[in-house]
Amino acid sequence: MKSTLSWLLYATAVSAASHNQHTHPTRAAAIDASTIQGKWLFGYQGWFRKPGAGVNNHWSADGNTPGPNNIEIDFIPDVSQYPANCLFNTQLTLPNGQPAQLYDSSCAGVVDLHFKWMQQYGLDGVIVQRFLGSVGDQSFTTVLNQVQAAAEKYGLGFIVEYDVSGADSSQGSVATAVLNDYNANIKKYTTSSAYIHQNGKPVTMVFGIGFSGFKVTAADSINIASQLQSAGLYVGFGVPEQWSGDVTGNTGFVQAYKQADFISPWTVGGYSDAGYAGFHTSTQVPDAQLLKSLGKQYAPVIFPGTSALHLNGGNNPSAFDYFPRYNGSFYSAQADALTTMANKPLFIFSAMFDEVNEGTQIMPSLKTNQLPTNQKFVGYDNNFDDTSFYLELAGKKAAAFHAA
């Protein structure tokens, strides 16, 4: 949409301050996977790969080794704790003259580290993205297997979200394609002790319903929800931020939205730090009230900030850090407002754990003074104690949401 510890592969490039220097309690017990109510979950892409022939590695524009003018990310992950064998050299040069390194999500140990961090900071788990156009890519199955293993190991949870943004109802039933993949490839994961349920049913989501320019029809969308529900699932739709206009106007995708069990409006890039308070009052509060009146649940999206200069070709300077993070205050404002709502959300969808492409990641990433010198990137603030600042912040906000 939308790491296991290796020892200091470039210690001189990432200062000791970039490592977590705080002591955090680990989760006392596993999450209650029988309900999604009150959870703090992160979207999880898991789509990064080592460069190779025919590989869409999501690091570079052409799939080859990332470097200057061939990069699709705006932040650089702090990989100082990743397994050495999961890293590869790039053509980006760190301040000490060494090549920056990036990781392969499918390499054993990467997902495990990500879940270890989530447990350490008191977070609940992930919403794993499953791209309908890539169901034949076995590397995503590898990642999903590792998600299940890590979630069970660390007492966290996961669900699968289908991304149908590239699907086209005119080419065949998208509902059938989703259901067939679920039955053939995903259903088995729902028996995991870590797979999150609601009302006794495994939870799944479908992103890409009702967006302008997308090619999944309203009729097909209704079928997506109804067929998955008939298969025993509790179904949420990822919809545009202004979805409620269809419902109140009784137009477009209204019946599709009403068919879903919960609605999660995609709001990344929909408001700035200065505009959020107004958006919350004018949109999120009424959305929650409307869904309650319909007997449905509300799962809002929050994000720490966003930047997509390189993802969009690097030619539009305004895409660089276009919703700044403001030292975490932007993320905090959203979290605090949603936590104190009269109609408490079903859960919080935090975008995203690992998407450095749109700059919404929460995982450790390099500070400004640690960034490569031969390409422009956004860095975490130099005055942060370490590169895990946003994980720690999310943990604090999750704790408040759990307690509300």
N, C-alpha and C positions, 0 to 999 in steps of 0.2 A: 503494500500500500503505500506499504509498511512498513570456558578457557582453562585448562588444568596446568598447574604451576610448573614452569620451566625456570631454570636458574639463570637469571641475568644474562640474556643473550647479547644485550648491548647496554651493559650497566653504565658505561660512561656516557651513553646518550640519554638515558633516563636517570635522573638523579635519585638519590636515596629517598628524597621527599616524595617521589611519585609512588612509592610503595605504601600500602596501608600501615600506618603506624599506630592505629588505635586498637584497643581491645573491645571486641563486640561479642555479646553473648550469642551463642547459637540457639536456634529454635529449640524450645524445651520439648516439644512434641510435634508430630506430623500434623499438617493441616487436616481439617475435616473435609474430605473430598466428597462427602455426601451432599454438599450444598455449595453453590457458587455465591450465595448471599454473603456480602461483606468482604469479598476477596479483593486483593490488589494484584492484578495480573498484567504482565507485559506482553505486548505483541513480540513475536520471535520469528525473524526471517530465516535464520540459519542457512543463508544462500551463498555464503562466500566460499570460493574454491581456489585452489592453486591454479595458476595459468596453465593452459594446455590446449591442444588442438580441439576445436569445437566446443570448448568449455565457456559458458557464460559465467565468469567468475565474480561478477558484480563489484569487483575492485576497479577494473579498467573498462574503457569504452569499447575496445575491440577484443577483449578476452586475453590479450597478451600481457606481458609483465607491466605492472603499473609504473608510471613515471610521469615526468612533466608533460602536460597536455595530453595525457592518456590516463585519466583517473576519473572515477565516478563517485568519489567520497569527498566530504568537506571537513571531516575530522579524522584524526589518525588514532586508532586504538592503542592503548598502552599494552603491549604484548609481553612485558617483562616477566609475567607469571605463567605464560603459556608453555606447553611442551615444545621442546626444541624441534622435534620432528614435524610439528604442525605448522612451522613457520617457513617463509621463503623471503628471499631478498627482493627488494624493489629497486627502481632507478631513482628513488627519492633519497636525498642526502640529508642526514641528520646534522645537527650543529657540530658534532665531533668528527664529521667527515665520513662516518660509516653509513651504509645503506639502511634505510628504514625497513622493517620487516612487517609483514602482514600474515594472517593465519587462514587456515582452511577449516570451515565449520564442520565438515564431515570427518575430520581427523579425530581419532579416539583421544579423549581428554579435554577437548575444547568445550563441548556442551557440559561435561562434568564440572569444569571450573566455573562456568556461568551459573550453574545451579548451586554450587558451593557458595558463591558470593550471595546469591539470593537468600539462601538459608542464613548465612552470616548476618545479613542486614534485616532479617525478619520479613521478607517478602514471600508471596504466596505461590508464584509459579508463572506459567506462560500460556499464551494463546498462539499455538504453532500455525504459521501460515502454510496453507496447501494450495498451490497455484494450479488451477484446473488445466492449464495448458502444459504443465510440467509433471503430470502424474506418472509419466513413463520414465522420469529421471530417477534412477535408483539411489542417487546420492541424497535425495530428500528423504527416502525411506531410511537410509542409514542415519540421518540426523534424527528422524522421528524415533527410531529404535533407541538412540542415545538419550533423547529427551525422556522417554519412558524409564529407562534405567536410572538416569540421574534423579528424576522426580521421585522414584521409589526409594532411592538411596538416601536422599536428603529430606524426605518427608514433605515434599512440595507437590503441586498439582499441575495438570496441563489439560487443555482441550485443543481440538483441531478446528481451525477456521478455513473454509474454502474461500479463495479469492477468484471470483468469476468475472473480474473486470475486463478480461480479454475475450470472454465467451460471446457467442452470437446465436440467438435463438433461431435466426433464419437458416442456420446451418444444421439444425437439429435440436431436440429438446435438451436444454441445459440441465433441467431437473433430472432427467434420466441419466445424464452423464455423471452428475454429482452422486445420485443414489447408487449407480453401478460401482463407482469408485469407493464409496463408503462401504458397501457390502463386501467388495472384493479385497479392499486394502486397509480400511480404517477401523471397521467394526471391532476387529480383534483387540485394538488398543483400549477400547472402552471397558474391557474387563480388568484392566490394571487397577491396582489399589490407589494409584495416583490420578486416575482419570476422574475429572470433576463431574459430578452429577447435580441435578436439581429435580426435586419432586420424584425421585427414584429413577430419573432418566439421564443418560449421558448427554452432556451439553455440546452443541456444536454451533458454529456461526457461519454465515455466508456473507462475505463482503462484496459490494458492487451492485446492490439493488437500488434502482431508482435514480441513478446518477445520469445527468445529462450527457449524451454522447455515448453512453454504454449501450450494448446491444442485447441485453437480456430483457425480454418483454415483461410486462406486468403479469400476463397470464402464466408465463413460464416461471416467474418468481413465486406466484401463488403455489404452483405445483412443486417448486423446490421445497417450500416450507411444509406443505401438506404431505408430500411423500416421505420426507425425513421424519416428520412427526409420526406417520403411520409405521415407520421403521423403529419407533420407540424413542426418538430423540427429542430433547428440549432445544428449540431452535431460536437463534437470534439472528437478526439482519443488521449488517453494517450499511448504513444509508447516508445520504447527503445531510449536511448540517441543517438545511432548511426543509427537511422532510415533512414537517408537520403541516405545511401549507397544503399538501395533497390531501391530508386527512381532514382538515377543517374545511377545505373547499370541495371535498368529496370527488376528487379528480385523480387522474393518473394512476399511481401505484397504491391508492388507499387500501384496496382489499388485500394487496400483498403485505403491506405493513400490518394490517389487522390480523393477518394469518400467523405472523411470527409470534413467538412467546415473549421475546424482548427485542428492544430496538437500541442500537448503539450508533448514534450519529457520528460521522467522521469529521472532526473539527480541526484537524491539523492544518494550520495556516489560515484558519477562519477568523482569528482575532489576534490582536497584538496585546502586549502587556498593558498598555494604556486603555485598550478597548475591552479588556476581559470583563470587568465589573458590569459594564452595560450589557454585554453579551449574556452573562450569567442571568441577569435579571430579566432581560427581554426574550431570551430563548431557552436556556436550560431549565429555569424554574417552570415556565409554562409547558415545556416538553414533558417534564416529570408529572405534572398535574394532568396533562392530556392522557398520557399512558395509563396513569392510575384510573382515570375515568373509563378507559377501555378495558381495564382488567389485565393490562400488560405491564412489563417491567422495563426499567430504564437503566442503561449501562453507558454512562458518558465516557468520552475519550479525553484524556489530558496529555499534554506534551511539554517538554522542557524548553523548547525553542526549535527553530528549524533553519536550515541553510542548504541550498541546493544549486550552488554555482556550477560545480563540475558535472553533476547529474544532468544538467540542462545545457551542456556543451561548453560551458565556461565563457560564454560571450555576453552574458548579462550581469554586470556588476551588482545590480540591485538584488540578485538572488543570493548574494553572499551574506550570510548571517542576517537574513531579512526579518526574522523574528528572534532577536537576541534573548539570551537566557537570563541576563541581569543577575548574575551570581546566584541563581536558583530562585529568585523572588517570583518570577513568572510561574514556575511550576508550583511553588508554594501557594500562590494566590488561587490557582485553580483547585488544588487539593483542599485547601481550607474552606473554600466556598461550597464545594460539593459535599464535604464531610458534615457541614452544618445545615444542609438542606432539610426542610421539614419532611419532604418525601425522600428518604434516604435511597440512593441508587442501589440497584441490585448488586453491582460490583463496579470497580474502577478499571477501565481499560487504559493502561499507560502505554503510550506510543513513544518509542519502542525500546526494546532492550538493546538491540544491536544494529539498528539501521543508521549507520554513519553516512549513507547515501543522501538522505534528506536531513541529516543532522538532528535526528530526534532520539539518538541513543542515550541510554542511561548508564551503560557500562563504562569502565575506566578508559579514558582517552587522554592523549597528551595535552599538557599545558602549553600555553603560547610560547614559552621560552624553550620548549623541547621539540618544536615542530621542525619538519624538513625545511631547508633553506632555499630549495630550488623549485618550489611550487607554493601557491597561496592556500592556506588552510585556516580554519577556525580552531582556536585552542581553548581549553579550560583555563580559568583565571590563574595567573601565576601565584597569587596569594593563598590558593587552596592548600591545605596541609598535604593532600595527596590527590591522586587522580581518581579516587573512589568517591569524590564529593557527592556526586548525584545519586549513587547507590545509597549512601548514608542518608541523604536527604529524603529519598523515597522511602527508606525504612522508617524514618520518623513520621512521615505523613501516613504511611500504611498503618503504623501503630495507632495513630489518632483515629483513623477511619475504623479500625477494628474495634476501638473502644467506644465509638459514638453510638 
